[in-house]
Amino acid sequence: MRYFVMMGVCLGLFVLAWGVVRFFSVGAAIGLCLVAMVIPPLAAVLANRRDKDDDWWNDPRWDDPHWEQRGHDRDRPDHEPPEDR
């Protein structure tokens, strides 16, 4: 959502700069375009930022060679063999 808002602001700045502001000040229109030029890379970086809950890079299953066997849960991997009851 943040990405689309930032890109909407970028597009709005371009339209505002060359549709309205250029009649009053070409320098200000160029300044608005320079600000708008910086927004797309920032939007891409912010859109690809990792969430707090995202832990794919630290998946505990990588340390557990038997994670596919029964009794092995993704959120609670068994690192030691289960005890026989």
Backbone bond lengths (Angstrom), bond angles and torsions (degrees), N, CA, C in turn:
res aa  C-N    CA-C-N  psi(-1)  N-CA   C-N-CA  omega(-1)  CA-C   N-CA-C  phi
1 M - - - 1.442 - - 1.536 110.48 -
2 R 1.331 115.34 -41.75 1.461 120.14 -179.39 1.523 111.05 -60.79
3 Y 1.342 116.31 -37.05 1.462 121.31 179.38 1.531 110.92 -61.06
4 F 1.327 116.07 -47.61 1.463 120.19 -177.25 1.529 111.65 -66.29
5 V 1.319 117.06 -35.57 1.468 120.12 176.96 1.527 109.47 -64.95
6 M 1.328 116.87 -46.02 1.463 119.78 -178.97 1.533 111.16 -64.18
7 M 1.312 116.98 -41.12 1.460 119.32 179.29 1.529 110.97 -69.37
8 G 1.328 117.95 -32.40 1.458 120.95 174.58 1.524 111.45 -65.38
9 V 1.329 116.07 -40.12 1.462 120.07 176.07 1.524 110.04 -63.68
10 C 1.323 116.89 -41.67 1.466 121.44 178.80 1.529 110.46 -60.01
11 L 1.291 116.35 -49.81 1.463 120.56 179.11 1.529 111.06 -62.07
12 G 1.328 116.44 -41.87 1.459 120.56 178.14 1.522 112.43 -61.73
13 L 1.328 116.85 -38.65 1.463 119.91 178.02 1.526 111.51 -64.16
14 F 1.335 116.88 -42.22 1.469 119.63 178.03 1.525 111.65 -63.03
15 V 1.318 115.69 -46.34 1.470 119.30 -179.19 1.526 110.28 -64.85
16 L 1.317 117.36 -43.13 1.456 121.13 178.91 1.527 111.19 -63.99
17 A 1.337 116.06 -41.11 1.465 119.42 -177.61 1.518 111.81 -63.54
18 W 1.323 117.72 -48.79 1.464 119.18 -173.71 1.517 113.50 -96.06
19 G 1.327 117.01 -8.18 1.464 118.82 176.39 1.515 113.25 -96.89
20 V 1.339 117.05 -26.84 1.457 119.67 -174.46 1.531 111.90 -129.29
21 V 1.307 116.48 -55.48 1.467 121.28 -170.05 1.526 112.34 -65.38
22 R 1.302 118.75 -31.47 1.473 120.26 -177.07 1.523 113.00 -63.08
23 F 1.339 116.80 -23.78 1.468 119.34 177.91 1.529 111.79 -70.72
24 F 1.325 115.88 -24.60 1.461 120.64 -179.18 1.518 112.22 -98.44
25 S 1.364 115.93 -40.39 1.459 119.35 -177.22 1.527 109.23 -157.69
26 V 1.316 115.59 114.51 1.466 120.14 177.98 1.526 110.21 -67.15
27 G 1.321 116.95 -35.79 1.465 120.69 177.99 1.519 112.63 -61.45
28 A 1.343 115.09 -42.24 1.475 118.95 177.96 1.528 110.75 -66.59
29 A 1.327 117.40 -37.08 1.466 120.59 177.99 1.519 110.56 -64.06
30 I 1.326 116.37 -41.15 1.467 119.93 177.70 1.522 110.05 -65.77
31 G 1.330 116.89 -39.32 1.465 120.38 176.58 1.517 111.86 -61.31
32 L 1.328 117.39 -43.18 1.465 120.27 177.05 1.527 111.05 -61.25
33 C 1.335 116.43 -39.35 1.470 119.74 179.01 1.526 111.05 -67.40
34 L 1.316 117.30 -35.28 1.460 119.87 177.55 1.530 110.98 -66.47
35 V 1.321 116.34 -39.14 1.475 119.79 175.73 1.522 109.72 -65.38
36 A 1.326 116.86 -43.03 1.465 120.89 179.86 1.525 111.46 -65.26
37 M 1.314 117.21 -29.10 1.466 121.34 -179.22 1.536 111.57 -67.49
38 V 1.305 117.36 -27.18 1.466 121.56 -177.83 1.525 111.58 -82.69
39 I 1.300 117.67 -23.22 1.469 121.46 -173.59 1.532 114.12 -65.84
40 P 1.349 122.29 -45.16 1.472 119.75 -177.02 1.538 115.16 -58.34
41 P 1.336 120.36 -43.98 1.464 117.25 176.61 1.524 113.05 -64.38
42 L 1.326 116.60 -37.94 1.466 119.27 177.28 1.525 111.24 -65.20
43 A 1.328 116.59 -39.03 1.462 120.35 178.35 1.519 110.93 -63.83
44 A 1.323 117.44 -39.73 1.465 120.33 178.80 1.521 111.07 -66.23
45 V 1.312 117.08 -41.35 1.470 120.01 179.60 1.528 110.20 -65.67
46 L 1.315 117.19 -45.46 1.465 119.84 -179.66 1.526 112.48 -67.93
47 A 1.324 117.38 -34.31 1.463 120.25 179.80 1.522 111.53 -69.68
48 N 1.324 117.68 -28.76 1.463 120.93 -178.92 1.519 113.11 -95.60
49 R 1.322 116.79 9.15 1.454 120.35 179.25 1.521 110.04 -69.53
50 R 1.302 115.96 145.85 1.458 122.33 -177.68 1.526 110.26 -75.93
51 D 1.329 116.08 139.96 1.460 121.22 176.45 1.524 109.79 -77.94
52 K 1.324 116.18 160.56 1.461 120.55 178.27 1.518 111.50 -64.28
53 D 1.334 116.87 -34.22 1.467 121.31 -177.77 1.524 112.75 -85.08
54 D 1.312 117.81 -7.67 1.456 121.68 -176.36 1.526 109.83 -81.47
55 D 1.321 116.08 115.34 1.467 119.66 -177.39 1.531 112.15 -127.39
56 W 1.317 117.24 30.03 1.460 119.78 -176.83 1.515 112.49 -61.71
57 W 1.328 118.70 -28.78 1.452 121.81 -178.32 1.519 111.74 -77.54
58 N 1.315 116.85 -13.67 1.450 121.16 -177.00 1.523 109.59 -122.35
59 D 1.302 116.61 45.10 1.450 121.74 -176.31 1.525 109.69 -72.06
60 P 1.323 118.21 119.97 1.463 120.13 -177.81 1.529 113.26 -66.40
61 R 1.318 117.61 -16.83 1.467 119.29 179.79 1.523 112.14 -65.20
62 W 1.326 117.75 -23.40 1.455 119.54 -178.50 1.519 111.74 -65.45
63 D 1.325 117.15 -26.08 1.461 121.30 179.26 1.524 112.25 -88.59
64 D 1.306 117.74 -8.59 1.459 121.90 -174.41 1.526 109.69 -112.12
65 P 1.336 118.07 105.79 1.473 119.70 -177.48 1.525 113.56 -68.59
66 H 1.322 118.37 -15.72 1.467 121.30 -176.83 1.526 112.39 -109.42
67 W 1.318 117.40 27.50 1.456 119.79 -174.06 1.519 113.25 -67.14
68 E 1.338 118.50 -18.28 1.464 120.54 -179.75 1.531 112.50 -84.65
69 Q 1.315 117.79 -11.73 1.458 120.74 -178.62 1.526 110.63 -74.49
70 R 1.340 114.91 161.09 1.466 120.10 178.91 1.524 109.90 -60.97
71 G 1.300 115.44 142.40 1.457 120.88 178.03 1.514 113.42 92.17
72 H 1.316 116.51 -4.52 1.459 119.38 178.51 1.518 107.89 -99.56
73 D 1.308 114.67 119.79 1.459 122.08 -178.01 1.523 108.94 -102.96
74 R 1.320 117.33 145.75 1.466 121.19 -179.14 1.522 111.20 -62.05
75 D 1.319 116.97 -40.20 1.456 120.36 -177.05 1.527 113.00 -84.62
76 R 1.314 117.19 -18.56 1.463 120.76 179.13 1.525 109.35 -135.31
77 P 1.315 118.17 74.81 1.464 118.90 -178.57 1.531 111.16 -69.87
78 D 1.301 114.79 145.54 1.464 120.54 177.78 1.517 108.21 -91.54
79 H 1.318 116.58 114.55 1.451 120.15 178.88 1.527 111.47 -89.79
80 E 1.306 116.26 -17.65 1.460 120.23 177.99 1.521 107.62 -117.32
81 P 1.332 116.79 153.40 1.468 118.55 -178.59 1.534 110.47 -61.66
82 P 1.337 116.40 142.99 1.476 118.81 178.95 1.517 110.81 -65.72
83 E 1.326 114.35 145.90 1.466 119.45 179.23 1.527 109.25 -79.23
84 D 1.329 115.38 140.23 1.475 120.07 176.53 1.513 108.67 -77.61
85 R 1.306 115.12 134.00 1.479 118.86 -179.37 1.491 110.51 -106.57
